[in-house]
Amino acid sequence: MRLIFVHQNPLPSPDPASLQVISTSAALAKQSEVHLIASKGGHETIGDYYNLYIPNTLYFHLLKRPTIDLPYLRFTWNLPFYISSLIKILQLVRMQKIDALLVRNLKLGHFLLKWRRFLNIPLIIFETHEIFTLSFRDEINIRGKNPAKEKKLARRESFVYRNADGLICITKHLSDMIRDEFKINKKLLVAPDGIDLDALHINNHASGIQNRVKPGKTLLYLGSLHHWKGIDVLIEAMKFMPGIFLLIVGGNTERINYYKSFAIKHRVADRIHFEGFVVPGKRFEYFSIADVCILPLKPIHIASYFTSPLKLFEYMASGKPIVASDLPSIREILKHNVNSILVPPDNPESLASGIRFILENPLFAEKIARQAAVDVLSHTWDKRAKIIIDFIRSYGHR
């Protein structure tokens, strides 16, 4: 089988979507030939940057961004990338038979589906990570209302879901909601994200990280600092956990500075360390100093129904106990008192209570952590790739 995966974001780059795409592509390439078209990112080699094994059946086609130095000209890379990727796809199709094309960016998917009659590719599969219209509505309090933009987004999303040959959804709730919202009657595959167990086990030893934390119990949050991730809830919860230290790994400077000020306001800044961004290949090192891993998501659409966090599977594989928000998307993977503690979302006192229970009951903590490590074996990137390959083969492509 020969596949094309088109991804607009740069490779390599700090972007979590790029980590998910390269992990999926590398796993798919163990079972098929994969051509990955993406924007060209940094100068590091992709395998080293992500600490990821790259099969020799994964071929990169990295498109350079044009250099434009005109301060008064507003320029977006979207259209040039769309056109360049379309040309590259046509070149690949002329040279060899392509069985399917995968894409997860909505605008890019819309563009390619509009031009599909020229592509001579039997299947276009769209991998969706959210219902974009609902996520847009959740952002109204931040961005303000924009009815025209929302209407345009809804038309684009409906077109993609109706015209793609198949849809890959990262949660069952997302799959069910797409069927209901868009009256879709086609094949939908539920394929949560995954974990590279080899990379975790090779790189789970701290290298000087202990110097950044204080003696005592340490909580770990690993990942981006978007508002729906619940970092404010976690920081507020620190008021109810004296003597506990929090290590936050990830985020950009703007979000870190915001939450530093938030921590100062709540008088817990002396017990919180913001490590900042770390390259993906180094993220596993932080598990060695963690006593509890935290996933404090907020109850909005993207967190409640759509998310399949990479950090969740990494937490499970780390062998450390997990305290997470009790949300439908998370309950697809975690079970309360079995492989985690689930607490009411957006509630600092409940979060603190769950964490304290873990710390005060070490045998129970060890039990649920051990079960999580067993359960995550069903969620490797290789197993995810297999069900995607089987999904494509279900259309009659071998």
SVG drawing of the C-alpha trace seen along z (x, -y; Angstrom):
<svg xmlns="http://www.w3.org/2000/svg" viewBox="-28 -49 50 55">
<polyline fill="none" stroke="black" stroke-width="0.4" points="0.0,0.0 1.2,-3.5 -0.1,-6.6 0.3,-10.3 -0.1,-12.3 -0.2,-16.1 0.4,-18.3 0.7,-22.1 2.7,-22.7 6.5,-22.6 8.6,-19.6 10.4,-19.5 8.7,-22.1 7.4,-22.4 3.8,-22.1 2.0,-19.2 0.0,-18.5 3.3,-17.9 4.4,-15.4 1.1,-13.6 1.5,-13.5 5.1,-12.4 4.3,-9.7 1.3,-8.4 3.3,-8.6 6.3,-6.7 4.0,-4.0 2.1,-3.7 5.4,-3.4 6.2,-0.2 3.3,1.3 3.2,-0.6 5.0,-3.2 4.3,-6.7 5.0,-10.1 4.7,-12.9 4.3,-16.4 4.8,-19.2 6.4,-22.6 10.1,-22.7 10.8,-23.5 14.1,-23.7 17.5,-22.3 17.6,-19.4 17.0,-15.9 13.4,-14.9 14.3,-11.6 16.7,-13.2 14.3,-16.1 11.4,-13.8 13.6,-11.0 11.7,-8.7 12.7,-5.8 12.1,-6.7 11.5,-3.7 13.1,-3.8 9.7,-3.6 8.8,-7.0 9.7,-9.7 9.7,-13.4 8.8,-16.1 9.4,-19.3 8.3,-22.5 10.2,-25.7 8.3,-28.8 8.9,-31.7 11.0,-34.6 9.0,-37.8 10.4,-40.9 7.7,-43.4 6.5,-44.8 3.3,-46.4 2.2,-43.2 0.0,-40.8 1.1,-37.3 -0.1,-33.9 1.7,-30.6 -1.6,-28.8 -2.3,-29.3 1.3,-28.9 1.6,-25.6 -1.7,-24.4 -0.6,-25.0 2.9,-23.6 1.5,-20.5 -1.0,-20.0 1.9,-20.1 3.9,-17.6 0.9,-15.2 0.4,-15.4 4.1,-14.5 3.9,-11.6 0.7,-10.3 2.3,-10.4 5.3,-8.4 3.4,-5.6 0.0,-4.4 -1.2,-6.0 -3.9,-4.2 -5.0,-6.9 -4.3,-10.5 -4.6,-11.5 -5.0,-15.0 -6.0,-16.6 -6.1,-20.3 -9.6,-21.5 -8.7,-24.3 -6.2,-22.1 -8.6,-19.2 -11.3,-21.5 -8.8,-22.7 -7.7,-19.2 -11.2,-17.9 -12.1,-20.8 -9.3,-19.7 -9.7,-16.0 -10.8,-15.4 -7.2,-16.2 -5.5,-14.0 -6.3,-10.5 -6.3,-9.2 -9.1,-6.7 -9.4,-7.7 -9.1,-10.9 -9.3,-10.3 -9.8,-13.2 -8.6,-12.8 -10.6,-15.1 -9.7,-16.1 -12.7,-18.3 -15.9,-19.8 -14.4,-23.1 -17.7,-25.0 -18.4,-24.0 -14.8,-24.8 -15.2,-28.2 -18.3,-28.9 -16.4,-28.0 -13.9,-30.7 -16.5,-33.5 -15.6,-34.7 -12.0,-35.2 -12.3,-36.2 -15.8,-37.8 -18.7,-37.0 -18.1,-36.7 -21.2,-35.2 -19.9,-35.5 -16.7,-33.6 -18.7,-31.0 -21.0,-30.5 -18.1,-30.1 -16.4,-27.7 -19.6,-25.6 -19.9,-25.4 -16.3,-24.4 -16.6,-21.7 -19.8,-20.3 -18.2,-20.1 -15.1,-18.2 -17.1,-15.7 -19.6,-15.0 -17.0,-14.7 -14.1,-12.9 -14.3,-9.2 -13.7,-8.3 -13.2,-10.0 -10.9,-9.2 -12.0,-10.5 -9.8,-10.5 -12.7,-9.9 -16.0,-7.9 -17.9,-11.0 -16.5,-13.0 -17.5,-10.3 -21.1,-10.2 -21.4,-13.9 -20.3,-14.2 -22.9,-11.7 -25.6,-13.6 -24.5,-17.2 -23.7,-16.6 -26.0,-13.6 -23.0,-11.6 -23.7,-8.1 -20.3,-6.8 -17.4,-4.9 -16.0,-6.5 -13.0,-5.1 -12.4,-5.8 -8.6,-5.9 -7.4,-7.6 -3.8,-8.9 -1.0,-6.7 2.4,-6.3 5.9,-5.3 6.9,-2.9 10.4,-2.4 11.1,-6.2 9.6,-6.4 11.7,-3.6 14.9,-4.8 14.5,-8.4 12.9,-8.3 16.0,-9.2 16.4,-12.7 19.5,-14.7 19.9,-17.5 16.2,-18.1 16.1,-17.4 17.9,-20.8 14.8,-22.6 12.4,-21.2 12.3,-21.4 12.5,-18.4 9.2,-16.6 6.3,-15.4 6.3,-16.7 3.3,-17.1 3.9,-17.1 1.9,-18.8 3.4,-18.2 2.0,-19.9 0.7,-23.1 -0.9,-25.9 -4.0,-26.7 -6.8,-28.1 -8.9,-24.9 -6.1,-22.8 -7.0,-24.0 -3.6,-25.3 -5.4,-28.0 -7.4,-25.3 -4.2,-23.4 -2.5,-26.5 -5.5,-27.4 -5.5,-23.8 -2.0,-24.3 -3.5,-26.5 -5.0,-23.4 -1.8,-21.3 0.8,-23.0 4.3,-21.5 3.6,-20.1 5.7,-21.2 4.4,-21.6 6.5,-21.3 4.9,-22.6 6.7,-21.6 5.7,-23.2 4.1,-26.4 5.3,-29.6 6.6,-32.7 3.3,-34.6 1.3,-31.8 4.0,-31.1 4.2,-34.8 0.4,-34.8 0.3,-31.8 3.3,-33.1 1.3,-36.2 -1.7,-34.0 0.5,-32.0 1.8,-35.1 -1.8,-36.4 -2.8,-33.1 0.4,-33.1 1.7,-29.8 4.5,-30.9 7.2,-29.8 6.1,-26.2 5.7,-26.2 8.5,-25.9 7.8,-26.6 10.3,-24.7 9.1,-26.1 9.3,-24.4 11.4,-21.3 12.1,-19.5 9.8,-16.5 12.6,-14.0 13.4,-15.2 9.9,-15.3 10.0,-11.7 12.9,-12.6 10.6,-14.6 8.6,-11.5 11.5,-10.3 11.0,-13.0 7.1,-13.1 5.0,-11.6 1.7,-12.3 0.8,-13.3 -2.0,-15.8 -4.6,-16.4 -6.9,-19.2 -8.9,-19.8 -11.9,-22.2 -15.5,-21.2 -15.7,-22.8 -16.4,-20.9 -12.8,-20.3 -11.8,-18.9 -15.0,-17.2 -15.7,-15.3 -12.9,-15.8 -9.4,-15.5 -7.2,-12.5 -4.2,-14.0 -0.7,-12.7 0.3,-13.4 -2.5,-11.1 -0.9,-8.1 2.6,-9.2 1.3,-9.6 -0.1,-6.1 3.1,-4.5 5.2,-6.4 4.2,-4.2 3.1,-7.2 -0.4,-7.7 -2.8,-10.0 -5.3,-12.5 -7.5,-13.8 -10.7,-15.7 -13.8,-13.5 -14.9,-14.2 -16.5,-12.0 -13.4,-12.0 -11.1,-11.0 -13.4,-8.3 -13.0,-6.6 -9.4,-5.8 -9.3,-6.2 -11.4,-4.5 -11.9,-6.0 -10.2,-4.0 -9.0,-1.5 -6.2,-3.2 -6.6,-6.8 -8.4,-9.2 -11.0,-11.2 -12.3,-14.4 -15.0,-17.0 -13.5,-19.5 -12.9,-23.2 -12.9,-22.6 -9.5,-23.4 -10.6,-21.8 -11.7,-18.6 -8.5,-18.4 -6.4,-18.9 -8.5,-16.3 -7.8,-13.7 -4.1,-14.5 -3.9,-14.3 -5.7,-10.9 -3.0,-9.6 -0.2,-10.9 -1.7,-9.6 -2.3,-6.1 0.9,-4.9 -0.3,-1.3 -3.4,-2.4 -1.4,-4.8 1.0,-2.1 -1.9,0.2 -3.7,-2.3 -0.4,-3.3 0.5,0.3 -3.0,0.8 -2.6,-2.3 0.8,-1.0 -1.0,2.3 -4.0,0.5 -1.8,-1.8 -0.4,1.2 -3.5,1.1 -2.7,-2.4 0.6,-2.3 1.2,-4.2 1.9,-0.9 -1.6,0.4 -3.2,-2.8 -1.5,-2.5 -2.7,1.0 -6.4,0.0 -5.9,-2.9 -4.4,-0.5 -7.3,2.0 -9.7,-0.9 -8.2,-1.8 -8.2,1.8 -11.9,2.1 -12.5,-0.1 -10.9,2.7 -7.3,1.3 -4.5,3.7"/>
</svg>
